[in-house]
Amino acid sequence: MMDVPLASSSDDREVREGFDRAVSLMEASPLDPEAIAILRSNMDKGCTASMVRLGVAFADGDEDQKKESVELFRKAADLGDSSGVRNLAYCYAIGLNCEKDKAKGAELYEKAAGMGNAKAMCNIGVMYDYGNGVDENPEKAFQWYKRSAEGGYSRGMTNLGELYMWGRGTEKDLDQAVVWLERSGTPRAEYRLAEICFDELKDCEKGMEHLKRAADRGYSKALYRYGSMTEAEDRLEAVDMYTQAARKGNSDAISRLEELGEPVPEPSFKKKRRKS
């Protein structure tokens, strides 16, 4: 996901107030004409947050707006806005409104990360983790995830916890894994905590608590595993869990529903842009 500025740091009060007004209008209509006019006026006064915010709105606009979106991020980036740099990196990394160039995306993510953007730190960590646009390097991934986590970004915390959990890019350390996964609190983090409880600590009761929390928040792997662990006692609940997971495209849940002779739902999600 891209950075979406929520406020302007301009020294000009009128610019800040105008930005707030534009954001309010865009909550009802992302391409509100008055909001666009306000942001363009702010841009003329050097407000990079307005450039980035308009770029985000234009990313899903008409063809001319999509092209301008990339240029708005580039302009903000050239003026030293880390969100502009990160959003430009995102565009290159997935080929959004420009030619896909993972190497360029990685270069820009690293630049934004060096500017202190905690989300970009996680992004470049992912690139090093999986070898996207750069050579695979788990040690560098670990270092970037650590900086992202320490910067307060929940996904960075989850990814850091996973590397401690698996001993990837660092020594395996379950205590540190638990610290960061608990601090993160994301559904994926809850699922990993459940795995640690089940597979490492042999604490099934606590594992089920984490698993249920992850399932209640719609994490498909948790929905499937919770269903599989409770199917013998409550088939109806298990089928409900499988059905929810299948709607999210979980292949294991789909297979289990077929094995049970239960209806397989159509996926309820639209294809999402790939995260980097």
Secondary structure as the mmCIF struct_conf table of DSSP 4:
data_model
#
loop_
_struct_conf.conf_type_id
_struct_conf.id
_struct_conf.beg_label_comp_id
_struct_conf.beg_label_asym_id
_struct_conf.beg_label_seq_id
_struct_conf.end_label_comp_id
_struct_conf.end_label_asym_id
_struct_conf.end_label_seq_id
BEND BEND1 ALA A 7 ALA A 7
BEND BEND2 ASP A 11 ASP A 11
HELX_RH_AL_P HELX_RH_AL_P1 ARG A 13 ALA A 28
TURN_TY1_P TURN_TY1_P1 PRO A 30 LEU A 31
HELX_RH_AL_P HELX_RH_AL_P2 PRO A 33 ASP A 44
TURN_TY1_P TURN_TY1_P2 LYS A 45 GLY A 46
HELX_RH_AL_P HELX_RH_AL_P3 THR A 48 PHE A 58
TURN_TY1_P TURN_TY1_P3 ALA A 59 ASP A 60
BEND BEND3 GLY A 61 GLY A 61
HELX_RH_AL_P HELX_RH_AL_P4 GLU A 63 ASP A 78
TURN_TY1_P TURN_TY1_P4 LEU A 79 GLY A 80
HELX_RH_AL_P HELX_RH_AL_P5 SER A 82 ILE A 94
TURN_TY1_P TURN_TY1_P5 GLY A 95 GLY A 95
BEND BEND4 LEU A 96 CYS A 98
HELX_RH_AL_P HELX_RH_AL_P6 LYS A 102 GLY A 114
TURN_TY1_P TURN_TY1_P6 MET A 115 GLY A 116
HELX_RH_AL_P HELX_RH_AL_P7 ALA A 118 TYR A 130
TURN_TY1_P TURN_TY1_P7 GLY A 131 GLY A 131
BEND BEND5 ASN A 132 VAL A 134
HELX_RH_AL_P HELX_RH_AL_P8 PRO A 138 GLU A 150
TURN_TY1_P TURN_TY1_P8 GLY A 151 GLY A 152
HELX_RH_AL_P HELX_RH_AL_P9 SER A 154 TRP A 166
TURN_TY1_P TURN_TY1_P9 GLY A 167 GLY A 167
BEND BEND6 ARG A 168 THR A 170
HELX_RH_AL_P HELX_RH_AL_P10 LEU A 174 SER A 184
HELX_RH_AL_P HELX_RH_AL_P11 PRO A 187 GLU A 195
HELX_RH_PI_P HELX_RH_PI_P1 ILE A 196 LEU A 201
HELX_RH_AL_P HELX_RH_AL_P12 CYS A 204 ASP A 216
TURN_TY1_P TURN_TY1_P10 ARG A 217 GLY A 218
HELX_RH_AL_P HELX_RH_AL_P13 SER A 220 THR A 230
TURN_TY1_P TURN_TY1_P11 GLU A 231 GLU A 233
HELX_RH_AL_P HELX_RH_AL_P14 ARG A 235 ARG A 247
TURN_TY1_P TURN_TY1_P12 LYS A 248 GLY A 249
HELX_RH_AL_P HELX_RH_AL_P15 SER A 251 LEU A 260
TURN_TY1_P TURN_TY1_P13 GLY A 261 GLY A 261
HELX_LH_PP_P HELX_LH_PP_P1 GLU A 262 PRO A 267
BEND BEND7 PHE A 269 PHE A 269
HELX_LH_PP_P HELX_LH_PP_P2 LYS A 270 LYS A 275
#
